[in-house]
């Protein structure tokens, strides 16, 4: 769809925007002749007048392994901590396969497989029902965190999950931002807490990669005010802000993560959301340089990568063996318009990676949900595309996908 014709903003917000446009540009409804008018930000829907190339991308050039999807979640979460092993399924395999076959998506990695009986159920539901098309990761059983001997219990749970068919371990931002000493109350548990050392070690010994999300966009750690570039998003979801209270800063969380990674050089860490700092690719490069046991993926960060296309292209060239495509796709996710699983989502990722199109939407929603800007494609060459699309994921997770 043309970026020129798209409705670009639907976000509601109360931040007034002083429009310094002449009267004739504002239309009859604004201001008196010769005076500037004010316009509510939620009403601002600029239509780009730019005429630029629009490459129709309907299908990925090579098969994709999407390393970051959520096809099911825990039935019960309290204060951001998933406690119930039982799974709530967000889509049927048939629904997913229809989109996958159309867009050349070979496989989806479902990160939130849970643990115990829920994990076994998720693997039966997806992986075993459609071999080679779905792979599932396990998650820590935080519901047992208060039991004596939790470090050993959790390490054993990793081995059990692998026997059940799990391909790795997923860490949600629970660790560092939600899990507390009494699970939902008390002091926050740090990402480098020693009680998880046996779990990280077990992952290394069993060759189970750890897909790790810690922290969040750096704007979520600053005040939700007129200077915040993600004001509308945070204004719509005040609970997404980690500013104030007893939350650590983004820098503190990433430093704790890096201390933990340094202690576990034999464990592979897939640092989700471009290492959780796509706003600072130099910082992410530093992490990748320091820790050869780390790699990154792209999920929900096209907004960041695509607004710095020259730096992003260099980043992909330099770390082409350690970057994977991930989307954070969630079927039917109204609260996450940038992540709704479907044709549009994949078309945007493919357009960003394969073309040099300029100034287009980074999300399938008719708004810029992660900030008011557009993105630019980085037009990767075929050899890098193949690595980012499936070869790096095959190597990390020990998979073999069917290629034509
Ligand atoms: Zn995710």
Boltz pocket constraint, residues with backbone or C-beta under 6 A from the ligand:
constraints:
  - pocket:
      binder: B
      contacts: [[A, 68], [A, 70], [A, 299], [A, 328]]
      max_distance: 6.0
